[in-house]
Amino acid sequence: MVRAKKSLGQNFLIHQRVAERIAMTAKLSPHDTVFEIGPGTGMLTKELLKRARKVIAIEADGELFEKLRIDLAREIAEKRLDLRHGDIRAFDTATLPKGYVLVANIPYYLTGEIFRMFLESDVQPRSLTLLVQKEVAERIARAKKESILSLSVKVYGVPTYEFTVVRGAFKPAPKVDSAVLSIRDISRKNFVTRKDELLFFTLLHAGFAHKRKFARKNIIEAGFPAGDIPEKARAEDLSLADWLTLLRAAKV
């Protein structure tokens, strides 16, 4: 029995029905290539293999990698599974095929980094279906107030809180519940150029820079026009549409 490593943020999914539901939520077709981060014991991987043409999976844990190499030897031999040993943070997303789908149970501490890595990639996934901390999923897809994280996701795609996964579905059980978050319709349609993309994030960080100050003051102090932003509006009160309006004004 492989033990979870705290250093890698491992919490293994132990309920097959949850793994099956995650794979179903991803809405895979027999033609899809799926990229999975941290396959762990392979429970989700097996469900993905049932539905997709091919799964590319990267595992940082050497012991788990070797176990998966044995357990899924047939799928590897059939070239339906491309199993790789490595740290996702050192992975080159440009090597993935166009139109791939990302599905994973990711370590909580890498959540923000993984969102940035794949949404801002030159080769964006068609969709993401991720098992994340419940609070994070709620902040992105359900919260009435916006945040840098929620806006950084929404500017690229449409997030949906799919379902809750209780902490008892994992071993070891984390201290909080989890949730499956999907992001669909991923694109760069809100940006004309990469320069616009960088400017959007500069503007976003400027607006959220000083929580005690109103967004208008923060934006003006950063050297950007504030347009029609209300005097007493906080950065968290502004919608994605508001920020895109500010982006267009900043380009003039």
GULUMGU-806125 format. One record per residue (C-alpha): residue number from 1; residue in three letters; x, y, z. Coordinates in steps of 0.02 Angstrom, whole numbers, plus 32768, in hexadecimal, padded with zeros to 4 digits. Example, Ala and Ser with C-alpha at 12.3 -4.5 7.8 and 13.67 -1.06 7.14 Angstrom:
BEGIN
> 1,ALA,8267,7F1F,8186;
> 2,SER,82AC,7FCB,8165;
This chain:
BEGIN
> 1,MET,8000,8000,8000;
> 2,VAL,8049,80A7,7FC9;
> 3,ARG,8042,812D,804F;
> 4,ALA,8011,81DF,8025;
> 5,LYS,809D,825E,802F;
> 6,LYS,8076,8303,8083;
> 7,SER,8102,8359,8022;
> 8,LEU,80A4,8334,7F80;
> 9,GLY,7FF9,8364,7FC5;
> 10,GLN,7FB6,82B5,7FA3;
> 11,ASN,7F03,8288,7FD0;
> 12,PHE,7ED1,81EB,7F72;
> 13,LEU,7E20,81D8,7F33;
> 14,ILE,7DD8,8136,7F7A;
> 15,HIS,7D25,8136,7F36;
> 16,GLN,7D16,80F6,7E83;
> 17,ARG,7C69,8145,7E6E;
> 18,VAL,7CB7,81F1,7E8A;
> 19,ALA,7D3F,81CC,7E09;
> 20,GLU,7CB9,8191,7D90;
> 21,ARG,7C53,822F,7DAC;
> 22,ILE,7CEB,829F,7D8E;
> 23,ALA,7D0E,8246,7CEA;
> 24,MET,7C57,8258,7CB7;
> 25,THR,7C58,8311,7CE4;
> 26,ALA,7CEB,832B,7C6E;
> 27,LYS,7C77,82F9,7BDD;
> 28,LEU,7CFC,8297,7B82;
> 29,SER,7CEB,824C,7AD6;
> 30,PRO,7D43,81B1,7A8F;
> 31,HIS,7DAE,822A,7A28;
> 32,ASP,7DF1,8290,7ABA;
> 33,THR,7EA0,8299,7B00;
> 34,VAL,7E9E,82B7,7BBB;
> 35,PHE,7F2B,82FE,7C22;
> 36,GLU,7F2B,82C8,7CD8;
> 37,ILE,7F97,8313,7D61;
> 38,GLY,7FC7,82A0,7DF0;
> 39,PRO,7F6D,81FD,7DC6;
> 40,GLY,7F9E,81B8,7E71;
> 41,THR,7F53,810B,7E86;
> 42,GLY,7F04,8112,7DD9;
> 43,MET,7E4E,8110,7E0E;
> 44,LEU,7E1E,81A7,7DA5;
> 45,THR,7E98,8175,7D1B;
> 46,LYS,7E39,80D2,7CFF;
> 47,GLU,7D94,812F,7CEC;
> 48,LEU,7DE2,81A8,7C70;
> 49,LEU,7E2A,8118,7C0B;
> 50,LYS,7D7A,80CF,7BFA;
> 51,ARG,7D3C,816E,7BA5;
> 52,ALA,7DCC,81C0,7B48;
> 53,ARG,7E3A,818E,7AB6;
> 54,LYS,7ED9,81B1,7B18;
> 55,VAL,7F11,81EA,7BC5;
> 56,ILE,7FB5,8244,7BE5;
> 57,ALA,7FDC,8240,7C9F;
> 58,ILE,806B,828C,7D01;
> 59,GLU,8098,824C,7DAF;
> 60,ALA,811C,829B,7E20;
> 61,ASP,8125,820B,7E9D;
> 62,GLY,81A4,818A,7E62;
> 63,GLU,8157,80FD,7EC7;
> 64,LEU,80A8,811E,7E82;
> 65,PHE,80ED,8131,7DD2;
> 66,GLU,813A,8083,7DDA;
> 67,LYS,809B,8037,7E22;
> 68,LEU,8031,8087,7D99;
> 69,ARG,80AD,804A,7D16;
> 70,ILE,808A,7F98,7D50;
> 71,ASP,7FCF,7FA8,7D72;
> 72,LEU,7FAB,7FFB,7CCB;
> 73,ALA,802D,7FA1,7C62;
> 74,ARG,7FAD,7F68,7BE1;
> 75,GLU,7F6B,8018,7BC3;
> 76,ILE,801D,8059,7BB4;
> 77,ALA,804A,7FCF,7B38;
> 78,GLU,7FAF,7FF9,7AD2;
> 79,LYS,7FE9,80AF,7AD3;
> 80,ARG,7F44,80E4,7B1F;
> 81,LEU,7FA0,8122,7BB9;
> 82,ASP,803C,818F,7BB1;
> 83,LEU,807D,818A,7C63;
> 84,ARG,8105,8207,7C90;
> 85,HIS,816D,8220,7D2C;
> 86,GLY,8189,82D6,7D5B;
> 87,ASP,8153,8375,7DB4;
> 88,ILE,80C2,83CE,7D61;
> 89,ARG,8116,8475,7D83;
> 90,ALA,81A3,8444,7D0C;
> 91,PHE,812E,8402,7C86;
> 92,ASP,8128,8454,7BDB;
> 93,THR,8070,846C,7BAE;
> 94,ALA,80A2,8491,7AFB;
> 95,THR,80C1,83D5,7AE4;
> 96,LEU,8008,83AE,7AFC;
> 97,PRO,7F97,8396,7A64;
> 98,LYS,7F1E,841E,7A30;
> 99,GLY,7E70,8408,7A7A;
> 100,TYR,7EA3,8399,7B0B;
> 101,VAL,7E3B,8390,7BAB;
> 102,LEU,7E85,83A5,7C59;
> 103,VAL,7E39,8338,7CE3;
> 104,ALA,7E8D,8323,7D8C;
> 105,ASN,7E88,8316,7E49;
> 106,ILE,7F0D,8399,7E6A;
> 107,PRO,7F70,83C1,7F09;
> 108,TYR,7F1D,8456,7F5F;
> 109,TYR,7FC0,84B7,7F6C;
> 110,LEU,7FD7,84B7,7EAF;
> 111,THR,7F26,84EF,7E81;
> 112,GLY,7F4C,85A4,7E52;
> 113,GLU,7FEB,8574,7DF8;
> 114,ILE,7F91,84F0,7D90;
> 115,PHE,7F07,8569,7D5F;
> 116,ARG,7F88,85E7,7D23;
> 117,MET,7FF5,8564,7CCE;
> 118,PHE,7F6A,851C,7C63;
> 119,LEU,7EF5,85AF,7C46;
> 120,GLU,7F84,8621,7C14;
> 121,SER,7FDB,859A,7BAC;
> 122,ASP,7FF9,85AD,7AF2;
> 123,VAL,7FA0,8505,7AE2;
> 124,GLN,7F04,8519,7B4C;
> 125,PRO,7E9A,8482,7B7A;
> 126,ARG,7DEA,8479,7B31;
> 127,SER,7DAA,8466,7BE2;
> 128,LEU,7DE5,8449,7C95;
> 129,THR,7D8F,83D8,7D13;
> 130,LEU,7DEC,83E3,7DB8;
> 131,LEU,7DD2,83A0,7E67;
> 132,VAL,7E01,8434,7ED6;
> 133,GLN,7DE1,8478,7F84;
> 134,LYS,7D27,849F,7F97;
> 135,GLU,7D48,8552,7FCF;
> 136,VAL,7DAF,8573,7F32;
> 137,ALA,7D27,852D,7EBF;
> 138,GLU,7CA5,8599,7F17;
> 139,ARG,7D11,8635,7F0B;
> 140,ILE,7D27,861C,7E50;
> 141,ALA,7C79,85E2,7E1A;
> 142,ARG,7BFB,8614,7EA1;
> 143,ALA,7C36,86AB,7F05;
> 144,LYS,7BD9,874F,7EF0;
> 145,LYS,7C7C,87AE,7F06;
> 146,GLU,7D08,879C,7E89;
> 147,SER,7DC1,877C,7EAE;
> 148,ILE,7E61,877C,7E4A;
> 149,LEU,7E50,86BF,7E3F;
> 150,SER,7D9B,86BD,7E03;
> 151,LEU,7DBA,8745,7D81;
> 152,SER,7E5B,86F1,7D47;
> 153,VAL,7DF4,8656,7D21;
> 154,LYS,7D59,86AB,7CD8;
> 155,VAL,7DBD,8713,7C5C;
> 156,TYR,7DEC,866E,7C06;
> 157,GLY,7D52,8601,7C1D;
> 158,VAL,7CAF,85D9,7C74;
> 159,PRO,7CC3,8588,7D21;
> 160,THR,7C3D,8516,7D6C;
> 161,TYR,7C33,84CC,7E1A;
> 162,GLU,7C06,841A,7DEC;
> 163,PHE,7BF5,83BB,7E91;
> 164,THR,7C3B,83AB,7F41;
> 165,VAL,7CAF,831E,7F74;
> 166,VAL,7CB4,8301,8031;
> 167,ARG,7D5C,82EC,8088;
> 168,GLY,7D33,8235,80B0;
> 169,ALA,7D45,820B,7FF7;
> 170,PHE,7E03,8219,8009;
> 171,LYS,7E8D,81C0,8064;
> 172,PRO,7ED5,8211,80C7;
> 173,ALA,7E3D,8280,80DE;
> 174,PRO,7E65,833A,80C9;
> 175,LYS,7E2A,83B7,814C;
> 176,VAL,7DAD,8405,80D3;
> 177,ASP,7D2F,83CB,8051;
> 178,SER,7D56,83D2,7F98;
> 179,ALA,7CF2,83F8,7EFB;
> 180,VAL,7CFC,83D6,7E42;
> 181,LEU,7D0F,8476,7DDD;
> 182,SER,7D01,8479,7D21;
> 183,ILE,7D3B,8503,7CAD;
> 184,ARG,7CF7,84FC,7BFC;
> 185,ASP,7CFB,8567,7B5E;
> 186,ILE,7DB2,8590,7B7E;
> 187,SER,7DFD,8610,7B08;
> 188,ARG,7E57,86B8,7AFB;
> 189,LYS,7DC2,870E,7AAB;
> 190,ASN,7DCB,879D,7B2A;
> 191,PHE,7E7A,87CC,7AF0;
> 192,VAL,7EAD,880D,7A45;
> 193,THR,7F67,87F8,7A6A;
> 194,ARG,7FD9,87AF,7AEF;
> 195,LYS,8000,8862,7B20;
> 196,ASP,7F47,8878,7B4A;
> 197,GLU,7F4E,87DA,7BB2;
> 198,LEU,7FE1,881A,7C19;
> 199,LEU,7F90,88C5,7C2B;
> 200,PHE,7EEF,8876,7C6D;
> 201,PHE,7F4C,8820,7CFB;
> 202,THR,7FB1,88BB,7D22;
> 203,LEU,7F0E,891D,7D2E;
> 204,LEU,7EBB,8895,7D96;
> 205,HIS,7F48,888F,7E15;
> 206,ALA,7F4B,894D,7E1E;
> 207,GLY,7E90,8952,7E44;
> 208,PHE,7EA0,88D2,7ED0;
> 209,ALA,7F44,891A,7F13;
> 210,HIS,7F02,8975,7FAC;
> 211,LYS,7E67,8925,7FF7;
> 212,ARG,7E3E,89BD,8062;
> 213,LYS,7E38,8A2E,7FCB;
> 214,PHE,7DAF,8A35,7F4A;
> 215,ALA,7DD4,89E9,7E9F;
> 216,ARG,7DCB,8A91,7E45;
> 217,LYS,7E54,8ADC,7EB2;
> 218,ASN,7EC3,8A43,7EA0;
> 219,ILE,7EB1,8A44,7DE3;
> 220,ILE,7ED5,8AFE,7DD2;
> 221,GLU,7F6B,8AF4,7E47;
> 222,ALA,7FB0,8A69,7DD9;
> 223,GLY,7FA7,8ADF,7D44;
> 224,PHE,7F0E,8A99,7CEC;
> 225,PRO,7E6B,8AF2,7CBD;
> 226,ALA,7DDA,8ABE,7D2F;
> 227,GLY,7D4F,8AE4,7CB2;
> 228,ASP,7CA0,8AD7,7CFC;
> 229,ILE,7CD0,8A6F,7D94;
> 230,PRO,7C68,8AAD,7E28;
> 231,GLU,7CC6,8B0E,7EAE;
> 232,LYS,7C9B,8A95,7F3A;
> 233,ALA,7CAE,89F0,7EDD;
> 234,ARG,7D29,8970,7F1E;
> 235,ALA,7D8F,8906,7EA5;
> 236,GLU,7D2A,886D,7EDC;
> 237,ASP,7C89,88C4,7EA6;
> 238,LEU,7CC0,88D6,7DF0;
> 239,SER,7C8B,8851,7D73;
> 240,LEU,7CF6,8807,7CEA;
> 241,ALA,7C9C,887A,7C6F;
> 242,ASP,7CD1,8910,7CD8;
> 243,TRP,7D87,88D9,7CD6;
> 244,LEU,7D83,88BE,7C19;
> 245,THR,7D3C,896D,7C05;
> 246,LEU,7DCD,89B0,7C6E;
> 247,LEU,7E44,894C,7C00;
> 248,ARG,7E02,899E,7B62;
> 249,ALA,7E12,8A4A,7BB4;
> 250,ALA,7EC5,8A25,7BEB;
> 251,LYS,7EF6,89FC,7B37;
> 252,VAL,7EBF,8AA5,7AF3;
